[in-house]
Amino acid sequence: MAEPRSAALQSKVALITGGSNGIGAATARIFAKKGAKVVVGYHRGAGRAEDLLKKLPGDGHRMVQIVLEDSATIERAAEAVRETYGRADILVNSAGFTRVVPAANLDALTDEVMDEILIANVRGTFAVIRAMAPLLRESGDGVIVNVSSIAAFTSIGSSVAYCAAKAALDSMTMTLGRALGPQIRVLSVSPGPVATDFVPGRDRGALEKLAERTPLKTVVEADDVAAAILSCVTHLRKCTGTKIVIDGGMHL
């Protein structure tokens, strides 16, 4: 039997970038289950986005293409949300990109790779916030949740560029938390390694070995991060400019 929809996010409209896969898709499912109308932002995963929309509970969901390197697509997506719903209450920035480059291999981290990672994780995220801020401000109770990483403060991750990008994202969360209140709250969620295909070549066995070295000894799932994102919206209502760590204690 399907779980009944909750009214926790009834009448809310949520845009989720990177919404067709991984953490973004898990967030879309939990938001729809809680009553929100979900806009699934995708880049190349149109087929995945279509499949996800068919399975979301409720109605009024849609998909929009968002290319983080192309601010024009971002502005068109924001206008599509306004035209369709006349409002937006929640923005989840789940889209991102990384490439595995050993930290000591400085030559492998070329200008092109550095730019690609910084644009996908920092400039593109800011562009989405910039485009969506007017709608979120009009809501009067807007929430932005940026999907960051413990790499931002442990400086251990897939590459020097990725660690730097997520550190910049955390800093931006603090700056915008000050700048956009009281109409908009801004938070980050900071997972450790998550059981998705985000990092190429990292399989379940590798995640389980990493989890064994943490205090909670459990793999973080996409649904765990989605639940934390939901809590940012529904429960952490006195919080802004802060990060929520979901890593089983790996950073300790």
ZAGU-619262 format. One record per residue (C-alpha): residue number from 0; residue in three letters; x negated, y, z. Coordinates in pm, 1 decimal, decimal comma. Each point is the difference from the previous one (the first is absolute). Example, Ala and Ser with C-alpha at 12.3 -4.5 7.8 and 13.67 -1.06 7.14 Angstrom:
+------+------+----------+----------+----------+
| resi | resn |        u |        v |        w |
+------+------+----------+----------+----------+
|    0 |  Ala |  -1230,0 |   -450,0 |    780,0 |
|    1 |  Ser |   -137,0 |    344,0 |    -66,0 |
+------+------+----------+----------+----------+
//
This chain:
+------+------+----------+----------+----------+
| resi | resn |        u |        v |        w |
+------+------+----------+----------+----------+
|    0 |  Met |      0,0 |      0,0 |      0,0 |
|    1 |  Ala |   -136,1 |    341,4 |    -93,7 |
|    2 |  Glu |    -77,5 |    235,9 |    285,5 |
|    3 |  Pro |    262,6 |    277,5 |     18,4 |
|    4 |  Arg |   -107,2 |    352,8 |    -83,9 |
|    5 |  Ser |    -61,6 |    236,8 |    287,2 |
|    6 |  Ala |    109,8 |    363,2 |     11,9 |
|    7 |  Ala |   -332,1 |    123,1 |    141,7 |
|    8 |  Leu |    -90,3 |    177,0 |   -326,5 |
|    9 |  Gln |    349,7 |     43,6 |   -139,2 |
|   10 |  Ser |     20,3 |    290,5 |   -249,5 |
|   11 |  Lys |   -379,5 |     39,6 |      1,5 |
|   12 |  Val |   -195,3 |      8,8 |   -327,5 |
|   13 |  Ala |   -353,2 |   -137,5 |     -0,2 |
|   14 |  Leu |   -265,4 |     20,0 |   -272,3 |
|   15 |  Ile |   -270,2 |   -265,9 |     30,6 |
|   16 |  Thr |   -307,1 |     29,4 |   -221,7 |
|   17 |  Gly |   -163,2 |   -332,4 |    -77,5 |
|   18 |  Gly |    342,5 |   -137,8 |     77,6 |
|   19 |  Ser |     -0,9 |   -297,0 |   -235,3 |
|   20 |  Asn |   -252,2 |   -214,1 |    186,4 |
|   21 |  Gly |   -163,6 |    -74,4 |    334,1 |
|   22 |  Ile |     62,5 |    240,7 |    286,8 |
|   23 |  Gly |    212,5 |    226,3 |   -220,6 |
|   24 |  Ala |    235,9 |   -280,2 |   -102,0 |
|   25 |  Ala |     28,8 |   -122,4 |    360,5 |
|   26 |  Thr |     89,8 |    355,1 |    102,5 |
|   27 |  Ala |    259,9 |     26,2 |   -276,1 |
|   28 |  Arg |    165,3 |   -319,3 |    123,1 |
|   29 |  Ile |     15,6 |    104,9 |    364,8 |
|   30 |  Phe |    121,3 |    352,5 |    -84,3 |
|   31 |  Ala |    277,0 |   -133,6 |   -224,7 |
|   32 |  Lys |     99,5 |   -247,2 |    268,8 |
|   33 |  Lys |     30,0 |    290,8 |    243,4 |
|   34 |  Gly |    232,7 |    188,8 |   -233,9 |
|   35 |  Ala |   -227,1 |    233,9 |   -199,1 |
|   36 |  Lys |     16,2 |     65,9 |   -370,1 |
|   37 |  Val |   -346,9 |    -90,4 |   -123,7 |
|   38 |  Val |   -192,3 |    145,0 |   -291,9 |
|   39 |  Val |   -272,8 |   -245,1 |    -99,0 |
|   40 |  Gly |   -299,1 |    181,3 |   -143,7 |
|   41 |  Tyr |   -216,0 |   -211,4 |   -228,4 |
|   42 |  His |   -293,8 |     50,1 |   -235,1 |
|   43 |  Arg |    -44,1 |   -306,6 |   -221,1 |
|   44 |  Gly |    227,4 |   -238,7 |    188,9 |
|   45 |  Ala |    329,3 |     77,2 |   -173,4 |
|   46 |  Gly |     97,1 |   -367,4 |    -10,7 |
|   47 |  Arg |    -72,4 |    -44,4 |    370,5 |
|   48 |  Ala |    198,7 |    314,2 |     78,6 |
|   49 |  Glu |    298,8 |   -124,4 |   -200,1 |
|   50 |  Asp |     -9,1 |   -337,5 |    174,2 |
|   51 |  Leu |    -20,1 |    168,1 |    340,2 |
|   52 |  Leu |    295,5 |    229,1 |    -71,2 |
|   53 |  Lys |    218,1 |   -300,1 |    -84,5 |
|   54 |  Lys |    -71,1 |   -152,7 |    339,8 |
|   55 |  Leu |     40,6 |    307,7 |    221,0 |
|   56 |  Pro |    315,6 |      4,8 |    213,3 |
|   57 |  Gly |    239,9 |    286,6 |    -51,9 |
|   58 |  Asp |     29,8 |    221,4 |   -305,0 |
|   59 |  Gly |   -123,9 |    330,3 |   -137,1 |
|   60 |  His |   -362,4 |   -111,0 |    -27,1 |
|   61 |  Arg |   -211,5 |     93,8 |   -300,2 |
|   62 |  Met |   -356,6 |     -6,9 |   -131,6 |
|   63 |  Val |   -225,8 |    277,0 |   -130,1 |
|   64 |  Gln |   -342,9 |    -10,2 |   -156,7 |
|   65 |  Ile |   -269,0 |    184,5 |    193,8 |
|   66 |  Val |   -353,5 |     20,8 |   -134,3 |
|   67 |  Leu |   -214,8 |    145,7 |    276,6 |
|   68 |  Glu |   -255,2 |    131,0 |   -246,9 |
|   69 |  Asp |    271,4 |    192,5 |   -188,2 |
|   70 |  Ser |    177,1 |    265,3 |    207,2 |
|   71 |  Ala |    256,2 |     53,3 |   -276,8 |
|   72 |  Thr |    141,7 |   -348,1 |     60,9 |
|   73 |  Ile |     15,6 |     77,4 |    370,6 |
|   74 |  Glu |    191,2 |    322,9 |    -58,2 |
|   75 |  Arg |    240,7 |   -182,1 |   -232,9 |
|   76 |  Ala |     58,4 |   -264,7 |    267,5 |
|   77 |  Ala |     82,0 |    266,0 |    260,2 |
|   78 |  Glu |    243,4 |    164,7 |   -242,7 |
|   79 |  Ala |    161,8 |   -337,4 |    -70,8 |
|   80 |  Val |     57,6 |    -49,3 |    372,3 |
|   81 |  Arg |    159,3 |    344,1 |     26,3 |
|   82 |  Glu |    222,0 |    -56,6 |   -303,0 |
|   83 |  Thr |    111,8 |   -345,6 |    115,7 |
|   84 |  Tyr |     50,3 |     54,9 |    371,9 |
|   85 |  Gly |    -27,2 |    373,2 |     67,7 |
|   86 |  Arg |   -217,9 |    -79,2 |    298,5 |
|   87 |  Ala |   -297,5 |   -191,7 |    136,3 |
|   88 |  Asp |    -65,7 |    -83,4 |    363,1 |
|   89 |  Ile |   -295,7 |   -238,6 |      0,6 |
|   90 |  Leu |   -319,9 |    -25,5 |   -201,0 |
|   91 |  Val |   -227,1 |   -301,1 |     40,6 |
|   92 |  Asn |   -335,0 |     31,5 |   -175,3 |
|   93 |  Ser |    -92,1 |   -364,9 |    -43,2 |
|   94 |  Ala |   -165,4 |     21,9 |   -341,2 |
|   95 |  Gly |   -375,5 |    -22,5 |     -5,9 |
|   96 |  Phe |   -296,4 |   -164,2 |   -161,4 |
|   97 |  Thr |   -335,0 |   -145,7 |     98,3 |
|   98 |  Arg |   -288,7 |   -185,5 |   -151,5 |
|   99 |  Val |   -243,1 |   -217,9 |    190,6 |
|  100 |  Val |   -344,1 |    163,4 |     -6,7 |
|  101 |  Pro |   -255,4 |   -102,3 |    266,8 |
|  102 |  Ala |    -90,6 |    304,9 |    207,6 |
|  103 |  Ala |   -372,6 |    -43,1 |    -59,6 |
|  104 |  Asn |     38,6 |    -14,5 |   -379,0 |
|  105 |  Leu |      0,3 |    372,6 |    -61,6 |
|  106 |  Asp |    -51,2 |    -31,0 |   -374,6 |
|  107 |  Ala |    313,4 |   -213,9 |    -39,8 |
|  108 |  Leu |    214,4 |    276,1 |    148,4 |
|  109 |  Thr |     -5,7 |    215,4 |   -311,2 |
|  110 |  Asp |    156,5 |    343,1 |    -34,0 |
|  111 |  Glu |    283,6 |   -158,4 |   -198,2 |
|  112 |  Val |     79,6 |   -259,6 |    268,3 |
|  113 |  Met |    -26,6 |    261,5 |    275,2 |
|  114 |  Asp |    238,9 |    231,1 |   -184,0 |
|  115 |  Glu |    244,4 |   -282,1 |    -70,8 |
|  116 |  Ile |     22,4 |    -96,2 |    367,8 |
|  117 |  Leu |     19,9 |    357,3 |    130,3 |
|  118 |  Ile |    268,2 |     99,3 |   -248,8 |
|  119 |  Ala |    214,5 |   -305,9 |     71,2 |
|  120 |  Asn |    -22,6 |     28,6 |    378,2 |
|  121 |  Val |    -32,7 |    374,2 |     65,0 |
|  122 |  Arg |     75,3 |    236,6 |   -288,2 |
|  123 |  Gly |    287,6 |   -208,1 |   -130,5 |
|  124 |  Thr |    153,2 |    -36,4 |    345,5 |
|  125 |  Phe |    -23,6 |    374,8 |     53,6 |
|  126 |  Ala |    163,1 |     62,2 |   -337,2 |
|  127 |  Val |    295,0 |   -220,8 |     98,7 |
|  128 |  Ile |     36,4 |    184,6 |    330,7 |
|  129 |  Arg |    -19,7 |    336,5 |   -178,0 |
|  130 |  Ala |    272,5 |   -101,6 |   -245,7 |
|  131 |  Met |    231,0 |   -151,6 |    262,4 |
|  132 |  Ala |    -47,3 |    257,8 |    276,7 |
|  133 |  Pro |    284,5 |    230,8 |   -110,9 |
|  134 |  Leu |    255,0 |   -284,3 |     12,4 |
|  135 |  Leu |   -133,6 |   -130,6 |    330,9 |
|  136 |  Arg |      5,8 |    349,8 |    146,8 |
|  137 |  Glu |    362,1 |     46,0 |   -108,2 |
|  138 |  Ser |     86,9 |   -320,7 |    185,9 |
|  139 |  Gly |   -102,8 |    167,9 |    326,4 |
|  140 |  Asp |   -101,2 |   -342,2 |    131,4 |
|  141 |  Gly |   -253,5 |   -108,5 |   -257,8 |
|  142 |  Val |   -268,0 |   -260,5 |     64,4 |
|  143 |  Ile |   -318,0 |    -75,6 |   -192,8 |
|  144 |  Val |   -185,3 |   -322,3 |     78,5 |
|  145 |  Asn |   -341,9 |    -45,3 |   -158,3 |
|  146 |  Val |   -139,4 |   -352,3 |    -21,6 |
|  147 |  Ser |   -360,5 |     36,4 |    109,9 |
|  148 |  Ser |   -243,6 |   -260,7 |    134,6 |
|  149 |  Ile |   -222,0 |    -69,9 |    298,8 |
|  150 |  Ala |   -280,3 |     46,2 |   -254,0 |
|  151 |  Ala |     55,9 |    372,2 |     56,3 |
|  152 |  Phe |   -142,8 |    -11,1 |    351,3 |
|  153 |  Thr |   -200,0 |   -324,7 |      9,4 |
|  154 |  Ser |   -181,1 |     83,8 |   -326,4 |
|  155 |  Ile |     22,0 |   -369,3 |    -89,0 |
|  156 |  Gly |    187,9 |    -74,4 |   -318,0 |
|  157 |  Ser |    -10,5 |    -91,2 |   -365,6 |
|  158 |  Ser |   -226,5 |    290,5 |    -92,0 |
|  159 |  Val |   -150,4 |    324,4 |    125,9 |
|  160 |  Ala |    248,3 |    184,4 |   -220,2 |
|  161 |  Tyr |    300,4 |   -181,1 |    147,5 |
|  162 |  Cys |   -107,8 |     70,7 |    357,9 |
|  163 |  Ala |    -53,9 |    366,0 |    -87,8 |
|  164 |  Ala |    334,0 |     22,9 |   -180,8 |
|  165 |  Lys |    197,2 |   -139,3 |    292,8 |
|  166 |  Ala |   -185,4 |    228,3 |    243,0 |
|  167 |  Ala |    105,9 |    290,8 |   -220,3 |
|  168 |  Leu |    358,0 |   -129,4 |      1,4 |
|  169 |  Asp |      3,6 |    -10,0 |    381,5 |
|  170 |  Ser |   -134,7 |    354,6 |     12,1 |
|  171 |  Met |    266,4 |    111,9 |   -246,9 |
|  172 |  Thr |    266,2 |   -163,1 |    217,4 |
|  173 |  Met |   -112,4 |    213,4 |    294,9 |
|  174 |  Thr |    -20,4 |    320,2 |   -204,7 |
|  175 |  Leu |    344,3 |    -49,6 |   -153,3 |
|  176 |  Gly |    146,4 |   -104,4 |    333,5 |
|  177 |  Arg |    -80,6 |    351,9 |    118,8 |
|  178 |  Ala |     98,9 |    171,3 |   -323,3 |
|  179 |  Leu |    331,5 |   -167,5 |    -80,1 |
|  180 |  Gly |    170,4 |    -14,0 |    339,7 |
|  181 |  Pro |    260,7 |     26,3 |    130,3 |
|  182 |  Gln |    196,6 |   -101,7 |   -310,6 |
|  183 |  Ile |   -239,8 |   -281,2 |    -98,7 |
|  184 |  Arg |   -194,6 |   -246,1 |    214,5 |
|  185 |  Val |   -316,8 |   -152,8 |   -146,6 |
|  186 |  Leu |   -154,1 |   -325,7 |    125,3 |
|  187 |  Ser |   -250,7 |   -261,4 |   -112,6 |
|  188 |  Val |     10,3 |   -373,3 |     49,7 |
|  189 |  Ser |   -343,2 |   -160,3 |      6,7 |
|  190 |  Pro |     -4,2 |   -373,8 |    -70,6 |
|  191 |  Gly |   -295,3 |   -229,4 |     18,1 |
|  192 |  Pro |    -24,8 |   -268,7 |   -270,4 |
|  193 |  Val |    353,4 |    -87,2 |   -114,8 |
|  194 |  Ala |    122,8 |   -315,9 |   -173,7 |
|  195 |  Thr |     54,4 |    160,6 |   -341,0 |
|  196 |  Asp |   -193,2 |     -1,4 |   -326,9 |
|  197 |  Phe |   -126,4 |    356,2 |     51,8 |
|  198 |  Val |   -367,3 |    -99,2 |     37,0 |
|  199 |  Pro |   -104,7 |   -222,9 |   -292,9 |
|  200 |  Gly |   -150,6 |   -332,8 |    102,9 |
|  201 |  Arg |    118,6 |      4,7 |    362,2 |
|  202 |  Asp |    208,7 |   -314,4 |     52,9 |
|  203 |  Arg |    202,8 |   -129,7 |    293,5 |
|  204 |  Gly |   -291,6 |   -202,6 |    133,5 |
|  205 |  Ala |   -218,5 |    309,1 |     20,1 |
|  206 |  Leu |    275,4 |    189,6 |    182,4 |
|  207 |  Glu |     43,9 |   -280,3 |    253,3 |
|  208 |  Lys |   -374,1 |     -0,6 |     72,6 |
|  209 |  Leu |      8,8 |    374,8 |     57,7 |
|  210 |  Ala |    306,6 |    -33,9 |    222,1 |
|  211 |  Glu |   -173,5 |   -257,0 |    220,8 |
|  212 |  Arg |   -246,4 |    271,2 |    103,6 |
|  213 |  Thr |    276,1 |    234,4 |    116,9 |
|  214 |  Pro |    163,7 |      8,1 |    346,1 |
|  215 |  Leu |    341,4 |   -104,8 |   -135,9 |
|  216 |  Lys |   -140,9 |   -261,3 |   -239,2 |
|  217 |  Thr |    274,3 |     46,0 |   -255,2 |
|  218 |  Val |      9,9 |    111,7 |   -362,1 |
|  219 |  Val |    173,0 |    332,1 |    -64,3 |
|  220 |  Glu |    282,3 |    -45,4 |   -251,8 |
|  221 |  Ala |    151,8 |    262,1 |   -228,7 |
|  222 |  Asp |    322,3 |    -26,7 |    202,7 |
|  223 |  Asp |   -192,3 |     95,9 |    316,4 |
|  224 |  Val |   -116,1 |    322,4 |   -162,5 |
|  225 |  Ala |    348,7 |     68,1 |   -139,1 |
|  226 |  Ala |    145,0 |    -35,0 |    350,4 |
|  227 |  Ala |   -250,1 |    256,9 |    126,4 |
|  228 |  Ile |     96,4 |    236,3 |   -282,9 |
|  229 |  Leu |    366,1 |    -41,6 |     91,7 |
|  230 |  Ser |    -82,9 |     81,0 |    363,4 |
|  231 |  Cys |   -168,7 |    322,1 |   -111,8 |
|  232 |  Val |    330,6 |    104,2 |   -151,1 |
|  233 |  Thr |    248,1 |   -127,0 |    256,4 |
|  234 |  His |   -176,9 |     -6,9 |    335,9 |
|  235 |  Leu |   -313,5 |    216,3 |      7,2 |
|  236 |  Arg |    203,1 |    315,8 |    -36,2 |
|  237 |  Lys |   -224,0 |    209,6 |    225,1 |
|  238 |  Cys |   -314,1 |    -92,4 |   -192,4 |
|  239 |  Thr |   -171,0 |    181,3 |   -284,2 |
|  240 |  Gly |   -355,4 |     18,8 |   -130,0 |
|  241 |  Thr |    -93,2 |   -329,3 |    160,2 |
|  242 |  Lys |    -91,5 |   -351,2 |   -111,5 |
|  243 |  Ile |    145,1 |   -335,2 |    100,7 |
|  244 |  Val |   -249,3 |   -287,8 |    -10,2 |
|  245 |  Ile |    120,3 |   -347,1 |   -105,3 |
|  246 |  Asp |   -301,7 |   -231,7 |     -0,4 |
|  247 |  Gly |     40,3 |   -260,5 |    274,3 |
|  248 |  Gly |   -265,5 |    187,6 |    195,0 |
|  249 |  Met |   -270,2 |    -37,1 |   -267,5 |
|  250 |  His |   -134,9 |    350,0 |     66,2 |
|  251 |  Leu |    -68,5 |    -75,5 |    367,7 |
+------+------+----------+----------+----------+
//
